[in-house]
Amino acid sequence: MNLGIAGKTAIVSAASRGIGKAIALGLAKEGVNMVICARNEAGLRKTAHEIESASSIKVVPIIADLTKASEIKSLIEETADRFGWIDILITNAGGPPPGPSLSFTDQDWEHAMVLNLLSAVRLCREVIPIMRSQGWGRIVNMVSVAAKQPLQDMILSNSIRAAVIGLAKTLSQEVAADNITVNSICPGWILTDRLESVVRKQAEGQHKTYEIKLAELTADIPMKRCGTPEEVANLAMFLSSERASYITGATIQIDGGLVKGLL
Ligand SMILES: NC(=O)c1ccc[n+]([C@@H]2O[C@H](COP(=O)([O-])OP(=O)(O)OC[C@H]3O[C@@H](n4cnc5c(N)ncnc54)[C@H](OP(=O)(O)O)[C@@H]3O)[C@@H](O)[C@H]2O)c1
Protein backbone atom coordinates (compact mmCIF):
# COMPACT_ATOMS: atom_id res chain seq x y z
CA MET A 1 0.00 0.00 0.00
CA ASN A 2 1.32 3.44 -0.91
CA LEU A 3 0.74 5.54 2.20
CA GLY A 4 0.88 8.76 0.15
CA ILE A 5 2.93 10.76 2.65
CA ALA A 6 6.39 11.03 1.02
CA GLY A 7 7.65 14.61 1.30
CA LYS A 8 5.46 15.46 4.29
CA THR A 9 6.97 16.58 7.61
CA ALA A 10 6.47 14.82 10.94
CA ILE A 11 7.33 15.48 14.56
CA VAL A 12 7.60 12.34 16.67
CA SER A 13 8.08 13.33 20.31
CA ALA A 14 10.02 11.11 22.75
CA ALA A 15 11.60 9.16 19.91
CA SER A 16 15.12 8.18 20.96
CA ARG A 17 14.00 4.69 22.04
CA GLY A 18 11.11 2.26 22.01
CA ILE A 19 7.79 2.98 20.33
CA GLY A 20 8.62 6.58 19.32
CA LYS A 21 11.85 5.50 17.64
CA ALA A 22 10.08 2.72 15.69
CA ILE A 23 7.44 5.19 14.45
CA ALA A 24 10.07 7.74 13.41
CA LEU A 25 12.00 5.05 11.54
CA GLY A 26 8.88 3.74 9.82
CA LEU A 27 7.75 7.20 8.69
CA ALA A 28 11.27 8.14 7.51
CA LYS A 29 11.36 4.98 5.39
CA GLU A 30 8.13 6.26 3.76
CA GLY A 31 10.00 9.45 2.79
CA VAL A 32 8.62 11.69 5.54
CA ASN A 33 10.90 14.55 6.75
CA MET A 34 11.57 13.74 10.38
CA VAL A 35 11.99 15.77 13.57
CA ILE A 36 12.51 13.76 16.75
CA CYS A 37 12.94 14.88 20.34
CA ALA A 38 14.00 13.49 23.73
CA ARG A 39 15.99 14.78 26.72
CA ASN A 40 19.24 12.83 26.44
CA GLU A 41 21.36 14.35 23.66
CA ALA A 42 23.68 11.40 23.02
CA GLY A 43 20.82 8.90 22.75
CA LEU A 44 18.81 11.21 20.50
CA ARG A 45 21.74 11.86 18.12
CA LYS A 46 22.54 8.14 17.92
CA THR A 47 18.92 7.39 16.97
CA ALA A 48 18.90 10.20 14.38
CA HIS A 49 22.00 8.65 12.74
CA GLU A 50 20.45 5.17 12.80
CA ILE A 51 17.26 6.43 11.11
CA GLU A 52 19.25 8.38 8.52
CA SER A 53 21.31 5.26 7.68
CA ALA A 54 18.16 3.17 7.25
CA SER A 55 16.26 5.75 5.15
CA SER A 56 17.08 8.46 2.63
CA ILE A 57 15.82 11.11 5.06
CA LYS A 58 17.77 13.78 6.96
CA VAL A 59 16.56 13.53 10.55
CA VAL A 60 16.51 16.64 12.75
CA PRO A 61 17.08 15.80 16.45
CA ILE A 62 15.90 18.51 18.86
CA ILE A 63 16.59 18.22 22.57
CA ALA A 64 13.34 18.91 24.41
CA ASP A 65 11.88 18.01 27.77
CA LEU A 66 8.16 17.47 27.20
CA THR A 67 7.35 18.61 30.74
CA LYS A 68 8.51 22.15 29.83
CA ALA A 69 6.15 24.42 27.88
CA SER A 70 8.98 26.58 26.51
CA GLU A 71 10.82 23.54 25.09
CA ILE A 72 7.68 22.28 23.35
CA LYS A 73 7.18 25.75 21.84
CA SER A 74 10.78 25.80 20.57
CA LEU A 75 10.40 22.28 19.13
CA ILE A 76 7.41 23.36 17.04
CA GLU A 77 8.93 26.73 16.05
CA GLU A 78 12.23 25.14 14.94
CA THR A 79 10.37 22.53 12.88
CA ALA A 80 8.12 25.12 11.21
CA ASP A 81 11.10 27.41 10.50
CA ARG A 82 13.11 24.59 8.98
CA PHE A 83 10.44 22.92 6.82
CA GLY A 84 7.77 25.60 6.49
CA TRP A 85 5.00 23.17 7.42
CA ILE A 86 4.09 20.35 9.85
CA ASP A 87 1.82 17.59 8.55
CA ILE A 88 2.07 14.80 11.09
CA LEU A 89 2.31 14.98 14.88
CA ILE A 90 2.85 11.89 17.01
CA THR A 91 2.40 12.83 20.68
CA ASN A 92 4.50 10.31 22.54
CA ALA A 93 6.22 10.74 25.95
CA GLY A 94 7.78 8.73 28.72
CA GLY A 95 5.34 6.87 30.97
CA PRO A 96 4.36 7.35 34.63
CA PRO A 97 5.77 4.90 37.20
CA PRO A 98 3.82 1.89 38.49
CA GLY A 99 3.15 1.44 42.20
CA PRO A 100 0.45 0.93 44.85
CA SER A 101 -2.43 3.36 44.22
CA LEU A 102 -2.23 5.20 47.57
CA SER A 103 1.56 5.60 47.49
CA PHE A 104 1.64 8.50 45.01
CA THR A 105 2.04 12.07 46.26
CA ASP A 106 0.47 15.20 44.78
CA GLN A 107 3.85 15.84 43.17
CA ASP A 108 3.79 12.40 41.47
CA TRP A 109 0.29 13.10 40.14
CA GLU A 110 1.23 16.57 38.94
CA HIS A 111 4.34 15.26 37.16
CA ALA A 112 2.36 12.52 35.41
CA MET A 113 -0.32 15.02 34.34
CA VAL A 114 2.28 17.41 32.92
CA LEU A 115 4.20 14.62 31.15
CA ASN A 116 1.30 12.65 29.72
CA LEU A 117 -1.64 15.07 29.41
CA LEU A 118 -0.31 18.61 29.31
CA SER A 119 2.46 17.69 26.83
CA ALA A 120 -0.19 16.46 24.38
CA VAL A 121 -2.32 19.58 25.01
CA ARG A 122 0.68 21.86 24.38
CA LEU A 123 1.86 20.00 21.27
CA CYS A 124 -1.63 20.04 19.73
CA ARG A 125 -2.20 23.71 20.62
CA GLU A 126 1.00 24.73 18.81
CA VAL A 127 0.59 22.45 15.77
CA ILE A 128 -3.13 22.68 14.96
CA PRO A 129 -3.03 26.33 13.72
CA ILE A 130 -0.24 25.32 11.30
CA MET A 131 -2.16 22.25 10.10
CA ARG A 132 -5.32 24.37 9.73
CA SER A 133 -3.50 26.82 7.49
CA GLN A 134 -2.37 23.88 5.31
CA GLY A 135 -5.79 22.20 5.19
CA TRP A 136 -4.22 18.82 6.02
CA GLY A 137 -2.97 17.18 9.19
CA ARG A 138 -2.64 13.94 11.09
CA ILE A 139 -2.34 13.79 14.89
CA VAL A 140 -1.77 10.43 16.57
CA ASN A 141 -1.63 10.29 20.37
CA MET A 142 0.30 7.43 21.97
CA VAL A 143 -1.77 6.39 24.96
CA SER A 144 -2.15 2.93 26.57
CA VAL A 145 -4.66 0.10 26.97
CA ALA A 146 -4.89 1.51 30.50
CA ALA A 147 -7.39 3.98 29.01
CA LYS A 148 -9.70 1.10 28.07
CA GLN A 149 -9.04 -1.37 30.88
CA PRO A 150 -7.25 -0.37 34.10
CA LEU A 151 -3.91 -2.13 34.64
CA GLN A 152 -2.82 -3.40 38.07
CA ASP A 153 -0.50 -1.00 39.97
CA MET A 154 -0.80 1.65 37.24
CA ILE A 155 -3.22 4.21 38.71
CA LEU A 156 -1.39 7.21 37.19
CA SER A 157 -1.59 5.74 33.71
CA ASN A 158 -5.14 4.39 34.24
CA SER A 159 -6.36 7.87 35.20
CA ILE A 160 -4.39 10.22 32.98
CA ARG A 161 -4.55 8.25 29.72
CA ALA A 162 -8.35 8.49 29.81
CA ALA A 163 -8.03 12.29 29.89
CA VAL A 164 -5.90 12.20 26.74
CA ILE A 165 -8.65 10.26 24.98
CA GLY A 166 -11.09 13.02 26.02
CA LEU A 167 -8.71 15.63 24.60
CA ALA A 168 -8.27 13.72 21.32
CA LYS A 169 -11.99 13.08 20.85
CA THR A 170 -12.85 16.73 21.51
CA LEU A 171 -10.17 18.07 19.17
CA SER A 172 -11.07 15.55 16.46
CA GLN A 173 -14.56 17.04 16.23
CA GLU A 174 -13.31 20.61 16.16
CA VAL A 175 -10.71 20.13 13.41
CA ALA A 176 -12.36 17.49 11.20
CA ALA A 177 -13.64 20.11 8.74
CA ASP A 178 -10.04 21.35 8.33
CA ASN A 179 -9.03 17.90 7.01
CA ILE A 180 -7.11 17.15 10.21
CA THR A 181 -7.60 13.78 11.86
CA VAL A 182 -6.92 13.07 15.55
CA ASN A 183 -6.68 9.46 16.69
CA SER A 184 -5.30 7.62 19.71
CA ILE A 185 -3.35 4.37 19.90
CA CYS A 186 -3.55 2.19 23.01
CA PRO A 187 -0.62 -0.22 23.11
CA GLY A 188 -0.79 -3.28 25.35
CA TRP A 189 2.48 -4.80 26.56
CA ILE A 190 5.18 -3.85 24.06
CA LEU A 191 8.80 -4.99 24.42
CA THR A 192 10.75 -1.80 25.17
CA ASP A 193 13.05 -0.44 27.90
CA ARG A 194 9.95 0.95 29.63
CA LEU A 195 8.21 -2.41 29.74
CA GLU A 196 11.33 -3.93 31.27
CA SER A 197 11.52 -1.27 34.00
CA VAL A 198 7.76 -1.47 34.75
CA VAL A 199 7.89 -5.27 35.02
CA ARG A 200 11.04 -5.13 37.19
CA LYS A 201 9.36 -2.66 39.58
CA GLN A 202 6.15 -4.73 39.77
CA ALA A 203 8.20 -7.91 40.31
CA GLU A 204 10.12 -6.23 43.16
CA GLY A 205 6.87 -5.09 44.82
CA GLN A 206 5.41 -8.58 44.61
CA HIS A 207 8.66 -10.36 45.66
CA LYS A 208 8.88 -12.19 42.33
CA THR A 209 11.64 -12.46 39.74
CA TYR A 210 11.48 -10.37 36.57
CA GLU A 211 11.14 -13.54 34.49
CA ILE A 212 8.17 -14.83 36.52
CA LYS A 213 6.39 -11.45 36.41
CA LEU A 214 6.93 -11.16 32.63
CA ALA A 215 5.62 -14.73 32.15
CA GLU A 216 2.49 -13.81 34.20
CA LEU A 217 1.84 -10.73 32.05
CA THR A 218 2.32 -12.73 28.87
CA ALA A 219 0.00 -15.51 30.07
CA ASP A 220 -2.83 -12.93 30.24
CA ILE A 221 -2.39 -11.95 26.58
CA PRO A 222 -4.51 -14.10 24.23
CA MET A 223 -1.65 -14.08 21.68
CA LYS A 224 0.73 -15.27 24.45
CA ARG A 225 3.42 -12.76 23.56
CA CYS A 226 4.25 -9.08 23.97
CA GLY A 227 4.06 -6.82 20.95
CA THR A 228 6.99 -5.15 19.20
CA PRO A 229 7.53 -1.40 18.72
CA GLU A 230 7.42 -2.04 14.95
CA GLU A 231 3.89 -3.47 15.22
CA VAL A 232 2.74 -0.28 16.97
CA ALA A 233 4.61 1.79 14.37
CA ASN A 234 2.70 0.11 11.53
CA LEU A 235 -0.61 1.29 13.01
CA ALA A 236 0.73 4.79 13.70
CA MET A 237 2.03 5.04 10.12
CA PHE A 238 -1.33 4.02 8.69
CA LEU A 239 -3.22 6.54 10.86
CA SER A 240 -0.69 9.20 9.75
CA SER A 241 -1.25 8.45 6.10
CA GLU A 242 -3.43 9.67 3.28
CA ARG A 243 -5.05 6.21 3.29
CA ALA A 244 -6.58 6.85 6.76
CA SER A 245 -8.38 9.99 5.55
CA TYR A 246 -11.84 9.07 6.96
CA ILE A 247 -10.68 7.79 10.38
CA THR A 248 -10.86 10.37 13.15
CA GLY A 249 -11.69 10.42 16.86
CA ALA A 250 -10.86 6.71 17.02
CA THR A 251 -9.16 5.00 19.97
CA ILE A 252 -7.55 1.81 18.74
CA GLN A 253 -5.87 -0.81 20.92
CA ILE A 254 -2.94 -2.89 19.68
CA ASP A 255 -2.58 -5.47 22.39
CA GLY A 256 -2.68 -9.08 21.13
CA GLY A 257 -6.26 -9.30 22.43
CA LEU A 258 -5.54 -8.11 26.01
CA VAL A 259 -8.55 -5.76 26.32
CA LYS A 260 -11.64 -7.85 27.04
CA GLY A 261 -14.33 -5.17 26.48
CA LEU A 262 -16.49 -5.16 23.36
CA LEU A 263 -15.52 -1.63 22.19
N1 LIG B 1 6.02 -0.32 26.26
C1 LIG B 1 4.78 -0.60 26.61
O1 LIG B 1 4.43 -1.75 26.90
C2 LIG B 1 3.75 0.51 26.62
C3 LIG B 1 2.41 0.15 26.74
C4 LIG B 1 1.44 1.14 26.78
C5 LIG B 1 1.80 2.47 26.71
N2 LIG B 1 3.11 2.79 26.61
C6 LIG B 1 3.44 4.21 26.59
O2 LIG B 1 4.03 4.58 25.35
C7 LIG B 1 5.00 5.61 25.59
C8 LIG B 1 6.35 5.17 25.04
O3 LIG B 1 6.71 3.97 25.70
P1 LIG B 1 8.07 3.18 25.40
O4 LIG B 1 7.86 1.83 25.94
O5 LIG B 1 8.50 3.37 23.99
O6 LIG B 1 9.07 3.98 26.38
P2 LIG B 1 10.69 3.97 26.45
O7 LIG B 1 11.26 2.82 25.73
O8 LIG B 1 11.01 4.17 27.89
O9 LIG B 1 11.07 5.32 25.65
C9 LIG B 1 10.66 6.55 26.17
C10 LIG B 1 11.14 7.67 25.26
O10 LIG B 1 10.61 8.87 25.80
C11 LIG B 1 11.66 9.83 26.00
N3 LIG B 1 11.25 10.66 27.12
C12 LIG B 1 10.95 10.26 28.38
N4 LIG B 1 10.62 11.33 29.13
C13 LIG B 1 10.70 12.42 28.33
C14 LIG B 1 10.51 13.82 28.53
N5 LIG B 1 10.15 14.32 29.71
N6 LIG B 1 10.71 14.64 27.48
C15 LIG B 1 11.09 14.17 26.28
N7 LIG B 1 11.28 12.85 26.02
C16 LIG B 1 11.10 12.00 27.05
C17 LIG B 1 12.89 8.95 26.26
O11 LIG B 1 14.12 9.64 25.98
P3 LIG B 1 14.90 10.49 27.13
O12 LIG B 1 14.91 9.64 28.35
O13 LIG B 1 16.24 10.77 26.53
O14 LIG B 1 14.11 11.75 27.31
C18 LIG B 1 12.65 7.84 25.22
O15 LIG B 1 13.03 8.25 23.93
C19 LIG B 1 5.00 5.85 27.11
O16 LIG B 1 4.13 6.90 27.43
C20 LIG B 1 4.46 4.55 27.66
O17 LIG B 1 3.88 4.69 28.93
C21 LIG B 1 4.10 1.86 26.54
The ligand as a Tripos MOL2 file, in Angstrom:
@<TRIPOS>MOLECULE
LIG
   48    52     1     0     0
SMALL
NO_CHARGES

@<TRIPOS>ATOM
      1 N1          6.0250   -0.3250   26.2610 N.am      1 LIG1
      2 C1          4.7820   -0.5950   26.6070 C.2       1 LIG1
      3 O1          4.4300   -1.7520   26.8970 O.2       1 LIG1
      4 C2          3.7470    0.5120   26.6200 C.ar      1 LIG1
      5 C3          2.4070    0.1500   26.7410 C.ar      1 LIG1
      6 C4          1.4420    1.1420   26.7750 C.ar      1 LIG1
      7 C5          1.8050    2.4700   26.7090 C.ar      1 LIG1
      8 N2          3.1120    2.7910   26.6070 N.ar      1 LIG1
      9 C6          3.4370    4.2080   26.5900 C.3       1 LIG1
     10 O2          4.0330    4.5760   25.3520 O.3       1 LIG1
     11 C7          4.9980    5.6120   25.5850 C.3       1 LIG1
     12 C8          6.3540    5.1690   25.0390 C.3       1 LIG1
     13 O3          6.7110    3.9660   25.7000 O.3       1 LIG1
     14 P1          8.0740    3.1790   25.3990 P.3       1 LIG1
     15 O4          7.8620    1.8260   25.9430 O.co2     1 LIG1
     16 O5          8.4960    3.3660   23.9890 O.co2     1 LIG1
     17 O6          9.0740    3.9830   26.3830 O.3       1 LIG1
     18 P2         10.6860    3.9710   26.4530 P.3       1 LIG1
     19 O7         11.2590    2.8190   25.7260 O.co2     1 LIG1
     20 O8         11.0140    4.1650   27.8880 O.co2     1 LIG1
     21 O9         11.0680    5.3210   25.6490 O.3       1 LIG1
     22 C9         10.6600    6.5450   26.1660 C.3       1 LIG1
     23 C10        11.1400    7.6720   25.2610 C.3       1 LIG1
     24 O10        10.6090    8.8690   25.7990 O.3       1 LIG1
     25 C11        11.6600    9.8320   25.9970 C.3       1 LIG1
     26 N3         11.2480   10.6550   27.1200 N.ar      1 LIG1
     27 C12        10.9510   10.2590   28.3780 C.ar      1 LIG1
     28 N4         10.6230   11.3250   29.1330 N.ar      1 LIG1
     29 C13        10.7040   12.4150   28.3270 C.ar      1 LIG1
     30 C14        10.5100   13.8160   28.5260 C.ar      1 LIG1
     31 N5         10.1550   14.3210   29.7100 N.pl3     1 LIG1
     32 N6         10.7140   14.6420   27.4780 N.ar      1 LIG1
     33 C15        11.0910   14.1730   26.2830 C.ar      1 LIG1
     34 N7         11.2780   12.8550   26.0210 N.ar      1 LIG1
     35 C16        11.1020   12.0020   27.0480 C.ar      1 LIG1
     36 C17        12.8910    8.9500   26.2580 C.3       1 LIG1
     37 O11        14.1220    9.6370   25.9810 O.3       1 LIG1
     38 P3         14.8990   10.4860   27.1300 P.3       1 LIG1
     39 O12        14.9130    9.6350   28.3460 O.co2     1 LIG1
     40 O13        16.2430   10.7750   26.5290 O.co2     1 LIG1
     41 O14        14.1070   11.7490   27.3120 O.co2     1 LIG1
     42 C18        12.6480    7.8380   25.2200 C.3       1 LIG1
     43 O15        13.0330    8.2540   23.9340 O.3       1 LIG1
     44 C19         5.0020    5.8500   27.1060 C.3       1 LIG1
     45 O16         4.1340    6.8990   27.4300 O.3       1 LIG1
     46 C20         4.4650    4.5500   27.6600 C.3       1 LIG1
     47 O17         3.8830    4.6930   28.9340 O.3       1 LIG1
     48 C21         4.0980    1.8620   26.5400 C.ar      1 LIG1
@<TRIPOS>BOND
     1     1     2 1
     2     2     3 2
     3     2     4 1
     4     4     5 ar
     5     4    48 ar
     6     5     6 ar
     7     6     7 ar
     8     7     8 ar
     9     8     9 1
    10     8    48 ar
    11     9    10 1
    12     9    46 1
    13    10    11 1
    14    11    12 1
    15    11    44 1
    16    12    13 1
    17    13    14 1
    18    14    15 2
    19    14    16 1
    20    14    17 1
    21    17    18 1
    22    18    19 2
    23    18    20 1
    24    18    21 1
    25    21    22 1
    26    22    23 1
    27    23    24 1
    28    23    42 1
    29    24    25 1
    30    25    26 1
    31    25    36 1
    32    26    27 ar
    33    26    35 ar
    34    27    28 ar
    35    28    29 ar
    36    29    30 ar
    37    29    35 ar
    38    30    31 1
    39    30    32 ar
    40    32    33 ar
    41    33    34 ar
    42    34    35 ar
    43    36    37 1
    44    36    42 1
    45    37    38 1
    46    38    39 2
    47    38    40 1
    48    38    41 1
    49    42    43 1
    50    44    45 1
    51    44    46 1
    52    46    47 1
@<TRIPOS>SUBSTRUCTURE
     1 LIG1         1 GROUP 0 **** ****
